[in-house]
Amino acid sequence: MFLNRLKNSGQWSAVSGRASCGDLSSPTHATKSRRMDGAPILALLATLMLVAGCRQDMQNEPKMIPQRGSDFFADHRGARPQVLNTVARGELHEDSYFYTGVVQGANGYREEKDLMPFPVTMEVLERGQERFNIYCTPCHSRVGNGLGMIVERGYKPAANLHDQVRRAQPLSHYFYVMTHGYGAMPDYSAQLTPEDRWAVAAYIRALQLTDAATLRDVPTGVTVKSLKEVAVEHNLPEGYAEPWALPSTAVQAYPPVAKEGMPAMAPANPADPLISIPASKPAPSAAK
């Protein structure tokens, strides 16, 4: 009875005489065939994803960790030594005088030079004036006489850049002091780049030249006015061009030292303070 139903439905194979699973040309069989053809591909993709997810690199990444060992190199050090005779970018510093302000003297000691490492232009002086007014005037004042605002209020007297000792200093001396500090003055290497330190040194020299200038240095036809006359012309407060009195609220934070002067006095330092420089080597007569 089952065979009769197969014959009546047309699903009986006349060639083989056996019952077929269905008509190959029917839509139902074509859909099932496509599903069966895609099953191996899906299984392969699932296997690949499973294998990729099981890589050990997700747990142990192949990288170098600072201050740890490594089995990759023969010496078992993760941090590699620096390559010999190499310099980091921007750290070559071929011109040692530009970065230090000193050269090695004949006696082996460092020696300061009265020389700028690059040409001084008006732009350089303007930059030096700007940096000087920002970082130097609190102690040295805008004219460089050592009577800055914090000195008038009890801070240790700053150097008068116009006395004979400071005017006789080589130009690179100011660069060296700004780099390393001097006495109560801290260094300003973090605030001022080497270029700015040289610019400030050039401006200090310009201040010294203007302070010691005479009428002979004035070009012909140029009128020179005193500070008092300028103050009157600009309607500045009375006494603006006079020495400023020490405020009543000021305190002397340090015991006074006679040769250094007192706050608010002019000049802050005597013209020729007593200094002694130790000899770098004994004299020939003393050696005998």
WODANOR-V674943 format. One line per field, one symbol per residue. ss: DSSP state (h for helix, s for strand, l for the rest). phi: phi as a letter, one per 40 degrees, with the letter a starting at -180 (. if undefined). psi: psi as a letter, one per 40 degrees, with the letter a starting at -180 (. if undefined). A space follows every 10 residues. Layout:
ss->???
phi->???
psi->???
//
This chain:
ss->lhhhhhhhhl lsllllllsl llllllhhhh hhhhhhhhhh hhhhhhhhhh hhhllhhhll llllllllsl llllllslll llllllllll lllllhhhhh lsssllllls ssllllllll lhhhhhhhhh hhhhhlhhhh llllllllhh hhllllllll lllhhhhhll hhhhhhhhhh lsllslllll lllhhhhhhh hhhhhhhhhh hlllhhhlll llllllhhhh hhhlllllll llllllllll llllllshhh slllllllll llllllllll lllhhhhl
phi->.ccccccccg bcccccgbcc cicccccccc cccccccccc cccccccccc cccbcccccb ccacbdgbca ccbccfbccc ccccgbbccg bcfccccccb gbbccccgcc bcbcaccacc bccccccccc ccccbbcdbc gccgcgbccc ccbhcddccc cbcccccccc cccccccccb gagccccbcc cbcdcccccc cccccccccc cccbcccccc gccbbccccc ccccfcdcgc ccdccccccc bccbccbdcc gbdgcbccbc cbccbbbccc accdcccc
psi->ddddddddee fhhddeeihi eihdeidddd dddddddedd dddddddddd ddeeiedddg hgihhifiih edidefhdhi iihifihihe fdfdgddded eiihideeii hiighieiih iddddddddd ddddddddde idefeefidd defeihhiih eeiddddeii deddddddde ihbehiifdd dhiddddddd dddddddddd deiiddehih ehhhiidddd dddefiihed eihhihieei ihdihihdee iiieihidii dgihihhiid iiidddd.
//
